[in-house]
C-alpha cells in the first residue's frame, strides 16, 4: 500500500535568506506554500559575529551617530518583510556558521521544509550552488527547496527524476502528497556504463528496453491513484540535461530529486547527480532525503 496518505505537508516552513534580492523569490515561494498548507513560516537570516567595538576613548557618542550593527539591521529588515507576508510568520536572526544555524533552527521549530534561494558571493552562496546550499543538501534531515523562478501561483506541473530506488520512491510519494493537485511526470535518465565506448545506436536499443521495463515495474508498484497522475518517460542522457529539457518544454516549474544517504560516499556523490542538477537547473529543485538518512543526519 502506498504511503501518500501518511505523508502530510509541513506544519512549519523555514525560509533561509541572506536578505539579498536573489532570495526574494524564495521568500515569495515560502509564503505561497505556507498559505497553501496553512503552515507557520519561520524566516531566518544568519549574520557573522560582530567585530570587537573600538574604544571610544571616553568620549560620549550621540545615539544618532551610533551605527546599527549588522545584527540590528538584519532584525529590522526581516521583521519588516514578514510583517506584510499575510501568513503566520516569525523572524529570527542568528549568528555563526550559516548551515549549522539553519539546521539548528529547523530542528528547534519543527520545520518540515527548508526553503532558500541560490545566491552568489553572498552569505548563502559562493561559487556555483554556494557553500551553504551545498552543506544543506548534504546534511538537511528534511526536504530542501532551492528556488530559482518567480512565483506565478502553485506548482502546477512537476517533474520527478527517478532511478527506481527507495529514495526516489520516497521523493515521488512525498511530492504527490504535498502537491496533490499537480500534474506529475516521472523521468528516468539512463546512462549505461562505458557508454562512450559503445556504438550509440546499438547502445540505445539494447539498454533502453531494459530501462523501460524497469520503469514499468516501478510504476506498477505504486498506488493506483498515484499511477493515474503519472506520465513516465525513459530517455538516454544526463539527468540534469533531460530535466531541464523536459521542464522547459512542459513548463514545469519544479524538479524533484531523491537523495541516497548521509555517508562519506554520499558526500562525494553529491558532487555528481544532485550537485549537477542544483547547479544547472532552470527550475526550482526539491531535494528529498530518505527518512532513515534524515534521522542519521539529525
C-alpha positions, -999 to 999 in steps of 0.1 A, spaced: 0 0 0 12 35 -9 22 58 19 9 90 4 -19 93 29 6 92 58 28 120 43 14 153 55 26 187 42 49 205 66 33 223 96 62 247 97 84 260 69 119 275 74 130 302 50 167 307 50 175 341 34 205 363 32 182 393 27 196 399 -7 174 403 -39 182 368 -51 164 354 -21 132 374 -28 119 347 -50 125 321 -22 106 344 2 76 346 -21 76 309 -27 78 301 11 49 325 17 28 308 -11 35 274 3 27 285 39 -6 300 28 -15 269 7 -7 244 35 -18 267 64 17 263 78 38 285 101 66 304 84 99 310 101 121 335 83 158 331 93 189 350 84 224 343 97 250 370 102 286 369 112 295 377 148 303 414 151 339 426 154 351 440 187 338 476 191 366 502 190 374 520 222 357 554 221 383 569 244 358 580 270 341 604 246 303 605 247 288 595 213 253 608 205 228 580 199 220 593 164 257 588 154 258 552 166 256 529 136 233 499 138 251 466 140 246 440 112 225 420 137 202 450 143 199 458 106 190 422 98 164 421 125 148 453 112 146 442 76 135 407 84 107 418 107 95 443 81 95 416 54 74 391 75 50 417 88 33 420 54 35 384 44 -1 376 52 7 343 69 16 332 104 53 343 103 81 349 127 116 363 122 148 350 136 184 363 133 212 340 143 250 344 144 275 318 134 281 294 105 251 296 83 244 259 75 248 248 111 225 277 123 199 268 97 198 232 106 196 240 143 167 264 139 149 239 116 151 213 144 140 238 171 110 250 151 99 215 139 102 227 103 94 201 77 108 220 48 138 244 43 134 269 15 162 290 2 175 308 -29 206 305 -50 229 334 -43 265 340 -54 291 360 -34 267 364 -5 260 346 28 240 318 12 262 313 -18 298 312 -30 308 297 -63 281 278 -82 255 264 -59 271 280 -29 288 266 2 257 269 24 233 254 -1 257 225 -7 260 218 30 223 219 34 219 195 5 243 171 22 231 174 58 194 185 60 172 158 75 141 174 59 134 183 22 153 213 8 136 236 -18 161 257 -38 141 284 -56 151 299 -89 119 310 -106 95 338 -99 62 327 -83 32 326 -106 9 305 -84 12 269 -72 34 243 -88 10 232 -115 34 207 -132 63 188 -115 89 165 -130 105 140 -107 137 122 -115 139 85 -107 165 58 -106 138 33 -92 155 33 -58 138 35 -25 150 71 -22 134 80 -55 102 63 -44 100 83 -12 107 115 -31 79 108 -55 54 99 -28 63 130 -8 58 151 -39 25 135 -47 12 140 -12 24 176 -8 12 188 -42 -19 167 -46 -34 189 -74 -3 190 -96 4 171 -128 33 147 -123 59 135 -147 84 107 -139 117 109 -158 144 83 -159 177 92 -175 196 61 -183 234 61 -190 249 26 -194 284 21 -180 312 28 -205 286 43 -229 313 64 -246 329 31 -257 298 17 -273 281 22 -306 254 48 -298 226 33 -319 231 -2 -305 235 11 -270 202 29 -271 184 -1 -285 198 -26 -260 197 -6 -228 166 14 -234 144 -18 -234 158 -28 -200 153 7 -186 117 9 -199 109 -25 -183 124 -13 -150 103 19 -152 71 -1 -159 77 -23 -129 84 7 -107 52 25 -118 32 -8 -114 43 -10 -77 29 24 -69 -6 31 -55 -32 31 -84 -42 67 -75 -6 78 -80 -2 58 -112 -32 77 -126 -14 110 -121 18 100 -137 33 103 -171 65 84 -173 95 89 -197 127 70 -202 155 87 -222 192 84 -227 213 112 -214 224 131 -183 197 137 -157 205 174 -154 201 179 -192 170 159 -195 153 175 -165 160 210 -180 148 200 -215 116 184 -202 109 213 -177 113 239 -204 92 220 -230 64 212 -205 65 245 -185 72 226 -152 85 250 -126 97 223 -101 120 193 -104 123 167 -76 152 146 -67 157 120 -40 189 118 -20 205 85 -12 221 88 22 244 106 46 276 87 44 311 97 34 304 82 0 273 104 -4 294 135 3 313 126 -28 283 116 -49 265 149 -41 291 163 -65 276 141 -93 239 140 -100 224 161 -72 251 188 -74 249 190 -112 211 193 -111 213 220 -84 239 239 -104 223 238 -138 186 236 -131 163 261 -149 136 252 -124 131 252 -87 146 220 -72 132 200 -43 157 176 -28 140 149 -6 161 128 18 152 93 27 137 92 62 165 70 76 191 93 60 174 123 76 174 106 110 211 99 107 219 134 97 198 148 126 
